[in-house]
Amino acid sequence: MTIDIQLEFDGAAVLLPVRAQPKSSKNRIEGIHDGRLKVCVTQAPEKGKANKALLKVIKDGLQLKRSQIELYKGETAGLKVFRITDISPDELRNKIQDALEHSG
């Protein structure tokens, strides 16, 4: 299975494009949608609640440390970019693949 996701590497971190799906029935990594990681969260998008939940779902789902991940772009948009440090694009792609295989 090939992970068709548009990862960018800025020399220090990998930029992970995410399509957020707030007010979902459960918190989970749903799959890849238009080159972005689709992440569902139960929180509504108000006062940053959904962003916090997204961050936690991505962190747990991809087995990252909290210090490795931050919301980089799209604070109030459905399309977001998370910045992930201490990892190569290939390592991140492998973690995404693992998460998708285990979420089924």
C-alpha positions in Angstrom: 0.0 0.0 0.0 1.4 3.4 -1.0 0.7 6.4 1.2 -0.2 9.2 -1.3 0.4 12.1 1.1 2.1 15.4 0.3 4.7 15.6 3.0 7.1 18.6 2.9 10.5 18.7 4.7 11.8 22.1 5.6 15.2 20.9 6.7 14.3 20.6 10.4 10.8 19.3 10.4 8.2 17.5 8.3 5.0 19.4 7.4 2.0 17.1 7.6 -1.1 18.3 5.7 -4.3 17.4 7.6 -8.0 17.5 6.7 -9.8 18.0 10.0 -13.3 16.5 10.5 -14.7 18.0 13.7 -17.9 16.8 15.4 -17.2 13.3 14.3 -18.6 10.2 16.1 -15.1 9.2 17.3 -11.5 10.3 17.4 -9.5 8.5 14.8 -7.2 8.8 11.8 -9.6 8.1 9.0 -7.3 7.8 5.9 -5.8 9.9 3.2 -8.0 12.4 1.4 -6.6 14.5 -1.5 -3.0 14.1 -0.3 -3.9 15.0 3.3 -4.2 12.9 6.4 -7.9 12.9 7.3 -8.3 13.0 11.1 -11.7 12.8 12.8 -12.3 14.3 16.3 -15.5 14.5 18.4 -14.8 18.1 19.5 -16.5 21.0 17.9 -14.3 23.6 16.3 -14.6 26.3 19.0 -11.9 28.0 21.2 -9.2 25.7 19.8 -10.8 22.5 21.3 -10.8 20.6 18.0 -7.2 21.6 17.4 -6.2 20.2 20.7 -8.1 17.0 20.1 -6.6 16.7 16.6 -3.1 17.1 18.0 -3.7 14.4 20.5 -5.2 12.0 17.9 -2.3 12.5 15.5 0.3 12.3 18.4 -1.2 9.0 19.7 -2.0 7.5 16.3 1.4 8.1 14.9 3.2 7.4 18.2 4.9 10.8 18.5 6.0 12.7 21.5 4.1 15.8 22.4 7.2 17.9 22.0 7.5 16.7 18.4 4.3 18.1 17.0 2.7 21.5 16.7 -0.1 23.1 14.7 1.8 25.1 12.0 -1.0 26.5 9.8 -4.8 26.6 9.5 -5.8 27.3 13.1 -9.4 28.1 12.1 -9.5 26.2 8.8 -10.5 22.6 8.0 -7.2 22.2 6.1 -4.3 22.3 8.5 -0.6 21.7 8.5 1.1 20.2 11.5 4.9 20.5 11.9 6.6 17.4 13.2 10.3 17.5 14.3 12.9 14.8 14.9 11.6 12.6 12.1 12.3 12.0 8.4 9.5 12.1 5.8 10.0 8.4 5.3 9.7 7.6 9.0 6.6 9.7 9.2 5.1 8.0 6.1 5.8 4.6 7.7 4.0 5.7 10.9 1.0 6.9 8.9 0.9 3.6 7.0 1.0 1.7 10.4 -1.7 3.8 11.8 -4.0 3.3 8.8 -3.4 -0.5 8.8 -4.3 -0.7 12.5 -7.3 1.7 12.3 -9.3 -0.5 9.9 
